[in-house]
Amino acid sequence: MKVFVTGISGGLGREFIPYGVAGCSGASKVDRFPQADLTAPQVVEELLSEARPDVVIHTVGWVDVDACERDPGRAASINFRTLLHLRRLAVPLRFRIVYISTNDVFPGDRGMYREADRPDPINVYSMTKAAAEAILRPCDLILRAPLLSWHCNGKVSFVRWLVESLEEEDSPTLFTDQFTSPVTATTLARLLMVDLLEEKGILHIGTGRRSRWEIGNALVRGLGLPTGRIRKGSLAGHRFLAPRPRDVSLDSDLLAKRHGRKIRLEEEIEILRERRPRRETEPATLRAGGDRQ
Ligand SMILES: NC(=O)c1ccc[n+]([C@@H]2O[C@H](COP(=O)([O-])OP(=O)(O)OC[C@H]3O[C@@H](n4cnc5c(N)ncnc54)[C@H](OP(=O)(O)O)[C@@H]3O)[C@@H](O)[C@H]2O)c1
């Protein structure tokens, strides 16, 4: 099966490179992969007519939630229109789409959302992601997963921010009243390439329900860093430009039932420990700006 991955330069996209996939990046140059602005329909058409994949894994996204709120036009262009251009070609060029969505499509009022639950996004980022989900076919696959990664092109990743804050002797604050179920980009890519390429519909991938504070402490312990300096904070007492959902943990029972896979946070943290980058090997652009919580 020929697989084409968009966003190959991203925190998730780069995890597919070891599987020998075809793909493209955006503004960043990565090895043998072409660079392409996928907001332009003719660019998408040329690229896919040439590549002729069976499956396109669409990881492209603008993940800076506050920046999306400030510039909804750009958010729609990157998060929705790039998928629209792919979707128009999917029938004539005969490929299926695997769309990387987000748990943030849910409003966050109760958590442990299942695949059958209805999205009801509360900020521009999640609205553009939910709009993209809505144009896919039943034969396509929507994966919703909260991501843990050292790398993220669109913001400073949570993992990197937390670790660097502690290394610089800051006292980062983590919310005790915001919940999620993160998995590593490494695990998500491996699951997709090994188990899920033929899967259809919607699938949730997560590690149960934990607060940001619990996740941060588990992460820091797993990496052998001191936990004592992490301060407890409250989402309820914090104002972001874009509203943040309170509890977007995911129920992953369907993954367990269909594929016998249960993902544990401790194992995900071990993956991050093994893959910790050396600071000097990381381009400076990956460390600028960002969304900390
Ligand atoms: N990161 C998270 O916490 C998180 C959580 C849940 C879901 N997701 C979803 O997972 C997906 C991957 O996220 P990520 O963390 O890997 O994001 P990322 O590191 O910011 O990567 C985004 C990718 O999109 C590419 N891109 C952006 N605009 C483009 C354009 N106009 N044309 C072509 N490529 C473009 C970027 O390419 P260049 O950098 O080369 O320009 C980069 O490869 C996204 O769809 C996101 O919504 C992310």
The ligand as a Gaussian input file, in Angstrom:
#p B3LYP/6-31G(d) Opt

LIG

0 1
 N        0.393000      19.065000      18.707000
 C       -0.671000      18.743000      19.419000
 O       -0.716000      18.946000      20.641000
 C       -1.874000      18.092000      18.735000
 C       -2.886000      17.532000      19.534000
 C       -3.968000      16.913000      18.906000
 C       -4.046000      16.894000      17.512000
 N       -3.071000      17.462000      16.762000
 C       -3.195000      17.442000      15.306000
 O       -2.146000      16.635000      14.814000
 C       -1.672000      17.145000      13.580000
 C       -0.154000      17.238000      13.627000
 O        0.231000      18.144000      14.649000
 P        1.764000      18.448000      14.926000
 O        1.927000      18.544000      16.388000
 O        2.613000      17.496000      14.143000
 O        1.873000      19.921000      14.295000
 P        3.209000      20.687000      13.808000
 O        4.426000      20.101000      14.416000
 O        2.944000      22.142000      13.991000
 O        3.263000      20.346000      12.258000
 C        2.371000      20.925000      11.354000
 C        2.757000      20.503000       9.958000
 O        1.872000      21.145000       9.034000
 C        2.661000      21.675000       7.972000
 N        1.973000      22.813000       7.346000
 C        1.439000      23.902000       7.954000
 N        0.896000      24.724000       7.023000
 C        1.091000      24.115000       5.816000
 C        0.753000      24.464000       4.473000
 N        0.101000      25.607000       4.167000
 N        1.115000      23.623000       3.472000
 C        1.785000      22.473000       3.762000
 N        2.127000      22.091000       4.994000
 C        1.785000      22.908000       6.020000
 C        3.948000      22.095000       8.650000
 O        4.950000      22.222000       7.661000
 P        6.190000      23.276000       7.812000
 O        6.490000      23.376000       9.272000
 O        7.250000      22.601000       7.005000
 O        5.695000      24.556000       7.234000
 C        4.184000      20.904000       9.574000
 O        4.767000      19.846000       8.869000
 C       -2.377000      18.493000      13.351000
 O       -3.355000      18.327000      12.359000
 C       -3.005000      18.827000      14.682000
 O       -4.226000      19.508000      14.541000
 C       -1.980000      18.046000      17.336000

